[in-house]
Amino acid sequence: MSEDYINTLWRKYKTENDAAAQQQLIVEYAPLVKYVAGRVAISLPPTVELDDLISYGIFGLIDSIERFDPDRGVKFETYAIVRIRGAIIDGLRNFDWVPRSVRTKAKRLEEAYSRLEKELNRTPTDEELSESLNMTMQQFHDALQEVSATTLTSLDDLWFSEGSEDSLRVMDTIEDTKSVDPITEVEIREKKMLLAEAIDQLGERERLVITLYYYEGLTLKEIGAVLGVSESRICQIHGQAIIHLRSRLNPHRAAMVD
């Protein structure tokens, strides 16, 4: 699709409220939904259908098209990806696809990590955590892999906290010379600072996995190839990193999640 053609569609939709132009924009940007859904699906169990994720994401795309302002000087793809991902996560929340037993297990892991870190005054090892939970190392690693799917929305909540009734997320926030909200800017800056500090405290391998996955956009399989370990091991490291972040940010979670 040519840039001139897309600009024409945006102009027709935004100035004339042209329904046909809106539908064409949805068609043109539909591949974004498939891309984001595929990325989200990586951390989910096979029982979650990709088609369902795409269906949730379409609502995010439509919302993005309705709210996007082409005059703000930001690429639509950058703006839309965050909202599409948010719509998929909201859909998963409503569906509640994670069994209660898995959520309970995730809470136990988080509490054990927080307790040991305070007792030892350092990051606990996998062996210490597994012993504290009365698990074998294999059971502990299996548990990390099992609960890794529950961490999907957790990290997105940390990055993209619901900060207003307009569902504004951190990455949605762009400087607007027509309307400046100092309070919102301070809150966002504080949230980003707290999360950055928590990430800095992760172990080297956990921090690398978080960086490659959330910043560089690599899949778990690709990260495994970079680090020379299996995809399932990367899944475990990812899950453990999120549990560590949740534990360290726990005093601030009330202000950072719904």
N, C-alpha and C positions, 0 to 999 in steps of 0.2 A: 504494500500500500504506500502510495507516494505521500510525502508530507503535505503537498498542496491539497490533495484530495481529503486528507484527514482534517486539515485546517478548515476546509470548506464545510465538512460535516459538523465540526464544532461550532462554526459560525451560524449555520442554519439552525442547529439545535438550541444554542444559547440565546440567539437574538430573535428567532422566529418560533421557538418551541416546536420545531418540526419533528413529528413522531417518527417519520420515516428515517430521518437523519439519526435519531436516537437508536433505532433498531439496527441501523447499519454500523453505528459505533460499537454496539454490543457484539455484533458479528465480528468486527475487525479486531476487537480486543479480547475475544473469547479465549484465544490461546493462553492468555495470562492466567485465566482460571485453572486451566489444565496444568500449567506449570506449577502454580502455588499448591494446588491439590496434590500433585505428585510429591512435592517437597514435604508437605504435612504428612502424607501417607507413610513416609519412610519410618516414622516413629510409632506407627499404630499397628495393632495386631491385624492379621489377615481377615478377621471377621468384619472389619470396617471396609465397606465397599468404596472404591475410588469414585464411582458414579454418584454416590451420596455426597461425598466431599465436593465434587464439581457442582452439584445442585445447590449446596449451601453457598459456594463461592460465587455463583451467578448473581445471587442477591447482593453480595458485596460489590460486584462489578457494576450492577445497575445503580446502586447507591453512590458509587464513586463517580459515575458519569453524571448523575444528577447534581452532585455537590461540587464537582471540579470547576475551578475557575481558570481558564486558559491564559488569562492575563496576568497570573501571579508568577509566571516565569519558571515553573517547575514542570518536569516531564510527567505526563499522566501516568506512565507505567510505575514510576516511583511512588506516586500518591496512591494508585489503585492497589498495588500489591499488598500494602499494609491492611487496607480495608477488606480486601478479598480474604486474606488470611484471618482477619478478625471475624468475618462472617462464618468462615468454616469452623473456627474454634467455638463461636457462639452456638452453631448447629450441633457440634459435638457435646457441648455442655448440656444442651436441652435434651439430647438423646441419652446422655448419661451412660456411655458405652463402657465405662470402666467398672468392673465388679467391685462391690463393697469390700470384699476380702483384699483386693489389690490396694485399694485406698488405705485400708487399715495397715497393710504391710508398709506402704510408703510412709505413713505417719510414724510407725515404729522405727524405721530406719532414720528418719529425720530427728526424732527425739533421742535416739541412741547416739547419733553423731554429736548433737548439741551437748548432751550430758558428758560424754567422754572428752570433748574438746575443752570443756570447763574444768573437768577433773585433772586432765593431763597438761593443760595449758599449752597445747599444741594440736596439730591435726592428727586424729587417730588413724592408725593403719587399718587396712582391710582385716587383718587377723584380729586386732583388738575389737573391731566392730562386730565381726562374726562371733567372737567369743562372748561378747556382751549380750548378743541376741540369741545365744545358745544355738548357733547355726554352724554347720560345716562350711568350709570355704566354698564348696560347690553350691551349697544351698544359698549362701550369701550372694554369690555371683548370679545365680539364677534369679534371686529376688531383685537384684539391681536391674537385670534385663527386663523382668516382668513389670516393674514399676516405672520403667523409663517412659512408657507411653503416657503415664499420668503426669509427667513433667512437661508435656507439650504446652498446655495452657498456663502452667505456672510461670515458665520463663517469659512467655508472651505477656502475661500480666505484669511482670517486672519491667519489661521493655515498653510495653504499650498499655500502660495503666489507663483505665476508663476515667478520664479526668473531667468529663462534663456530660450533660444529658445529650450532647451531640456526638457522644462516643469518640471524642478526640483522643488520639493516641500520640505518643511522643514523636514518632516518625512522621505523623501528619502535620506537626507544628512547623510552620514556615513563617518567616518574618512577613508581616503585613503592615506596610507603612500607613494604611488607612485606619488600622485599629490595633493598638498596642495594649496588651493586658499584662502589666508587670507581675501581678500575683501568679498568674499561670506560668509565666516565664521562670519565676523563682522556684515554683514547685517542680517544674520539669527539670530544671538544673539540679535541684537537690536529689531528685529520684535517680537521675543519671549518675550523679556523683556517688550515691550510696551503692548503686549496682556496680559501678566501676571499681570501687574500693573492695567490694565483696569478690569480684572476679580476680582482682590482683592477689587476693589471699588464697586462691585455689592453688593446688599443686601444678607443676609445670605441664604435665600431660593433660590434666583436666582443662586448664586454661587454653591450651592449644586446641583441644577438641571444640570447646565453646567458640573460640575465635574462627576456626575453619568452618564450622557448621553455620553459625549465625551471622558472621561478618563476610566470609568469603563465599558462602553458598555451596560448599561442597556437600556431597551426600555422605552418609556414614560409610558406605563402601569405599568411596574415594579417600576419605580420611584414613580408613584402615590401610589402604595402599600406601599413603604417605608415611604412616607410622610403622608400617610393617607388621600389623596385627590383623586379626579377623574382624569382620563387620560386627559380629556379636560382641566382641570385646570392646569395640568402640561404643556400642550401644550401652554396655555396662558403665564405661567411663562417663558417658554423657549423662546417664541416670544418676550416677554418684555425684557428678559436678552440680547438677540441679538440686539434689538433696542438700549438698553443702551450702549452696547459695540460699536456699529456702531457710535453712537453719540460721545462717548468719544474718539474714534480713528479717527474721521473724519479728523482732520488736517493731519493725516498720511496715509489716505486711498490711496492717489495718489501713494504712494510708496509701498503699500501693496496689491493692487489688479491690475488686468489687466487694 
